[in-house]
């Protein structure tokens, strides 16, 4: 009887050793890091622990501002969690840190011309931690995965502050250009113009004001300009060469399609010629 028990115990020990060899635990050993490497780790930790919190979107969706901190999913066994991407964004590939105890499957919603792609996440147990990397046709995501037996985030999504900023910048640039074309002198605040020009020459053709809005130069003449011949405008380029530039007259204003450093207004010919020099400081 004792011999049988001894043999059974010995078999159990051998079995445990065999399982341990087939599924070894991750080693506790860590290589030493130098100061530069620790500095990089500190920077990453600052990003992970950033105090920028997610917001709440429609139907309880947790929305992370992309790139500001590490997004995460808290999931439950038997309950799927949905990771939703930007409309039109296509998933190219994904990588699960633990593909044995976590499941990831694709899904698509919405009409053909505005499809939304999803990854459905499901853990097989609670108390798990892992990570998911997703590469799309627009960007890459690194998402922390946590499983618990009593908490769940059913849906997560993303907002894109940088993309929104670019769209607004493009919008404002378009609006500004349209205002320049339609109303070159009155549609902007004083801070949008540069007024620092000197004007020297014959008083009869001296401008009242010269300024630019970063793209065009406006030369404002006296109101009497419409009652007499308008002076010609030439820009002085390198080597003091006089160059004709594109401009048009609107009322008593010259709208010049460039920013110049120096220009002249000329009226008359020969000994009767009158001249004004405009110089940008």
C-alpha positions as CSV (number, residue, x, y, z in Angstrom):
1,X,0.0,0.0,0.0
2,X,2.8,2.4,0.9
3,X,4.6,1.5,-2.3
4,X,1.5,2.4,-4.3
5,X,1.1,5.8,-2.5
6,X,4.8,6.5,-3.1
7,X,4.4,5.7,-6.9
8,X,1.3,8.0,-7.1
9,X,3.0,10.9,-5.4
10,X,6.0,10.5,-7.7
11,X,3.8,10.5,-10.7
12,X,2.1,13.7,-9.6
13,X,5.4,15.4,-9.0
14,X,6.6,14.4,-12.5
15,X,3.3,15.6,-14.0
16,X,3.6,19.0,-12.3
17,X,7.2,19.4,-13.5
18,X,6.2,18.5,-17.1
19,X,3.3,21.1,-17.0
20,X,5.7,23.7,-15.6
21,X,8.2,23.0,-18.4
22,X,5.5,23.2,-21.1
23,X,4.0,26.5,-19.7
24,X,6.9,28.3,-18.0
25,X,6.1,31.5,-16.0
26,X,7.5,34.8,-17.2
27,X,10.9,35.4,-15.6
28,X,11.1,38.0,-12.8
29,X,14.5,39.0,-14.1
30,X,14.8,42.6,-15.5
31,X,17.8,44.0,-17.3
32,X,19.3,47.1,-15.8
33,X,18.4,50.4,-17.5
34,X,20.7,53.4,-18.0
35,X,19.7,57.0,-17.2
36,X,18.5,57.7,-20.8
37,X,16.4,54.6,-20.8
38,X,14.8,55.5,-17.4
39,X,14.1,59.0,-18.8
40,X,12.2,57.5,-21.7
41,X,10.2,55.2,-19.3
42,X,9.4,58.3,-17.2
43,X,8.1,60.2,-20.3
44,X,5.9,57.2,-21.3
45,X,4.6,57.0,-17.7
46,X,3.6,60.6,-17.8
47,X,1.7,60.0,-21.0
48,X,0.0,56.9,-19.5
49,X,-0.9,58.7,-16.3
50,X,-2.0,61.9,-18.0
51,X,-4.8,63.6,-16.1
52,X,-6.7,64.2,-19.3
53,X,-9.9,62.2,-18.7
54,X,-12.2,60.6,-21.4
55,X,-15.6,62.0,-22.0
56,X,-19.0,60.4,-22.5
57,X,-20.5,60.1,-26.0
58,X,-23.8,58.8,-27.3
59,X,-25.3,55.6,-25.7
60,X,-22.7,55.6,-22.9
61,X,-19.7,55.4,-25.2
62,X,-16.5,56.4,-23.4
63,X,-14.5,58.8,-25.7
64,X,-10.7,59.2,-25.5
65,X,-9.0,62.2,-27.1
66,X,-6.5,60.4,-29.4
67,X,-2.9,60.8,-28.5
68,X,-3.3,62.6,-25.2
69,X,-3.2,59.5,-23.0
70,X,-3.4,55.7,-23.2
71,X,-6.9,54.5,-23.8
72,X,-8.2,51.4,-22.0
73,X,-11.0,49.0,-22.0
74,X,-12.5,47.4,-18.8
75,X,-14.2,44.2,-19.9
76,X,-16.1,41.3,-18.3
77,X,-16.1,37.6,-19.2
78,X,-19.2,36.7,-21.4
79,X,-19.9,40.4,-22.1
80,X,-18.4,41.9,-25.3
81,X,-16.9,45.4,-25.3
82,X,-16.9,47.5,-28.5
83,X,-14.0,49.6,-29.7
84,X,-15.3,52.0,-32.4
85,X,-13.2,53.8,-34.9
86,X,-13.6,57.0,-37.0
87,X,-16.1,56.8,-39.9
88,X,-14.2,55.8,-43.0
89,X,-11.2,54.5,-41.0
90,X,-10.3,51.0,-42.0
91,X,-8.6,48.4,-39.8
92,X,-5.5,47.0,-41.5
93,X,-4.2,44.7,-38.8
94,X,-4.2,44.1,-35.0
95,X,-2.0,42.5,-32.4
96,X,-3.2,41.1,-29.0
97,X,-0.7,40.8,-26.2
98,X,-2.6,37.7,-24.9
99,X,-4.4,36.0,-27.8
100,X,-5.2,32.9,-25.7
101,X,-7.3,34.6,-23.0
102,X,-8.6,37.5,-25.0
103,X,-10.7,37.4,-28.2
104,X,-10.9,40.1,-30.8
105,X,-13.3,40.0,-33.7
106,X,-14.2,42.6,-36.4
107,X,-17.5,44.3,-37.1
108,X,-18.8,47.0,-39.4
109,X,-21.8,49.3,-39.0
110,X,-23.4,52.1,-41.0
111,X,-24.2,52.8,-44.7
112,X,-21.7,51.9,-47.4
113,X,-20.6,55.5,-47.9
114,X,-20.0,56.1,-44.2
115,X,-19.1,52.8,-42.6
116,X,-17.7,52.6,-39.1
117,X,-15.3,49.7,-38.3
118,X,-15.2,48.1,-34.9
119,X,-13.2,45.5,-32.9
120,X,-15.2,43.5,-30.4
121,X,-13.2,42.5,-27.3
122,X,-14.0,39.5,-25.0
123,X,-11.9,38.1,-22.2
124,X,-12.3,34.5,-21.1
125,X,-11.6,35.2,-17.5
126,X,-11.5,38.1,-14.9
127,X,-8.3,39.5,-13.4
128,X,-6.5,39.7,-16.7
129,X,-4.4,42.5,-18.2
130,X,-3.1,42.8,-21.7
131,X,-2.8,45.2,-24.6
132,X,-4.1,45.6,-28.1
133,X,-2.4,47.4,-31.0
134,X,-4.6,48.4,-33.9
135,X,-3.2,49.8,-37.2
136,X,-5.6,51.6,-39.5
137,X,-5.4,53.5,-42.8
138,X,-5.2,56.7,-40.7
139,X,-3.3,56.0,-37.5
140,X,-2.2,53.5,-34.9
141,X,-3.7,52.8,-31.5
142,X,-2.3,51.2,-28.3
143,X,-5.1,50.2,-26.0
144,X,-4.7,48.8,-22.5
145,X,-7.0,45.8,-21.7
146,X,-8.3,45.0,-18.2
147,X,-10.9,42.3,-17.3
148,X,-13.0,42.3,-14.1
149,X,-15.9,40.2,-13.0
150,X,-18.1,43.1,-12.0
151,X,-17.3,46.1,-14.2
152,X,-17.6,46.8,-17.9
153,X,-17.1,49.5,-20.5
154,X,-19.5,48.5,-23.2
155,X,-18.3,50.9,-25.8
156,X,-15.2,53.1,-26.3
157,X,-14.4,55.6,-29.2
158,X,-12.0,58.4,-29.9
159,X,-12.0,62.1,-30.6
160,X,-9.3,63.7,-32.7
161,X,-8.3,67.2,-31.4
162,X,-5.5,67.6,-33.9
163,X,-7.7,66.8,-36.9
164,X,-10.4,69.2,-35.6
165,X,-7.8,71.9,-35.1
166,X,-6.6,71.4,-38.8
167,X,-10.2,71.6,-40.0
168,X,-10.9,74.9,-38.1
169,X,-7.6,76.4,-39.4
170,X,-8.5,75.5,-43.0
171,X,-12.0,76.9,-42.4
172,X,-10.7,80.2,-41.0
173,X,-8.1,80.5,-43.8
174,X,-10.8,80.1,-46.4
175,X,-13.1,82.6,-44.7
176,X,-10.2,85.1,-44.4
177,X,-9.4,84.7,-48.1
178,X,-13.0,85.2,-49.1
179,X,-13.2,88.4,-47.0
180,X,-10.0,89.7,-48.5
181,X,-11.4,89.3,-52.0
182,X,-14.8,90.7,-51.2
183,X,-14.0,93.5,-48.7
184,X,-10.2,94.1,-48.6
185,X,-10.4,97.0,-46.1
186,X,-13.1,96.5,-43.6
187,X,-13.6,92.9,-42.8
188,X,-10.7,92.4,-40.3
189,X,-9.8,93.6,-36.9
190,X,-7.0,96.1,-36.5
191,X,-4.6,93.3,-35.3
192,X,-4.8,91.6,-38.7
193,X,-3.1,94.5,-40.6
194,X,0.4,95.9,-40.9
195,X,0.5,99.7,-41.1
196,X,4.2,100.6,-40.8
197,X,4.9,102.3,-44.1
198,X,6.6,105.6,-44.9
199,X,5.2,107.7,-47.7
200,X,7.3,110.5,-49.3
201,X,6.7,112.6,-52.4
202,X,4.3,115.0,-54.1
203,X,1.4,115.8,-51.9
204,X,-1.2,115.8,-54.6
205,X,-0.9,112.0,-55.1
206,X,0.1,111.0,-51.6
207,X,-1.9,108.1,-50.2
208,X,-4.0,108.6,-47.0
209,X,-3.0,105.2,-45.7
210,X,-1.0,102.1,-46.7
211,X,-1.4,98.7,-45.0
212,X,-1.3,95.0,-45.7
213,X,-3.2,92.0,-44.4
214,X,-0.5,89.4,-44.9
215,X,-1.3,88.7,-48.5
216,X,-2.4,91.9,-50.2
217,X,-1.4,95.5,-49.9
218,X,-4.0,98.2,-49.8
219,X,-3.1,101.8,-50.8
220,X,-5.9,104.2,-49.8
221,X,-5.9,107.4,-51.7
222,X,-8.0,110.6,-51.1
223,X,-11.6,110.6,-52.0
224,X,-10.8,113.0,-55.0
225,X,-9.0,110.1,-56.8
226,X,-12.1,109.3,-58.8
227,X,-12.2,112.8,-60.2
228,X,-8.8,112.7,-61.8
229,X,-6.4,110.2,-63.5
230,X,-5.1,107.6,-61.2
231,X,-1.3,107.4,-60.8
232,X,0.5,104.3,-62.1
233,X,2.0,101.9,-59.6
234,X,5.4,100.2,-59.9
235,X,7.1,98.0,-57.4
236,X,10.9,98.5,-56.8
237,X,12.6,95.1,-56.9
238,X,16.2,93.8,-56.5
239,X,18.7,96.2,-58.1
240,X,16.2,99.0,-57.9
241,X,14.4,97.6,-60.9
242,X,10.9,98.9,-61.5
243,X,8.4,96.0,-61.9
244,X,4.7,96.1,-62.9
245,X,2.5,94.1,-60.5
246,X,-1.1,93.0,-60.5
247,X,-3.4,95.5,-58.9
248,X,-6.9,96.8,-59.3
249,X,-8.7,100.0,-58.3
250,X,-11.8,99.9,-56.1
251,X,-13.1,103.3,-55.5
252,X,-10.2,105.3,-54.0
253,X,-8.1,102.1,-53.1
254,X,-5.4,100.2,-54.9
255,X,-5.6,96.5,-54.1
256,X,-2.2,95.0,-54.8
257,X,-1.8,91.2,-55.1
258,X,1.5,91.1,-53.2
259,X,3.4,92.5,-50.2
260,X,6.2,94.8,-51.4
261,X,9.1,96.4,-49.6
262,X,9.1,99.5,-51.9
263,X,6.9,100.9,-54.6
264,X,6.3,104.2,-56.4
265,X,3.2,106.0,-57.6
266,X,3.7,108.0,-60.8
267,X,1.5,110.6,-62.4
268,X,2.3,112.7,-65.5
269,X,5.4,112.7,-67.7
270,X,8.7,114.6,-68.1
271,X,9.1,117.7,-66.0
272,X,5.5,117.6,-64.9
273,X,5.8,114.1,-63.5
274,X,4.8,113.7,-59.9
275,X,6.1,110.8,-57.8
276,X,5.5,109.2,-54.4
277,X,7.7,106.6,-52.8
278,X,6.1,104.0,-50.4
279,X,8.5,102.0,-48.2
280,X,7.7,99.2,-45.9
281,X,9.6,99.6,-42.6
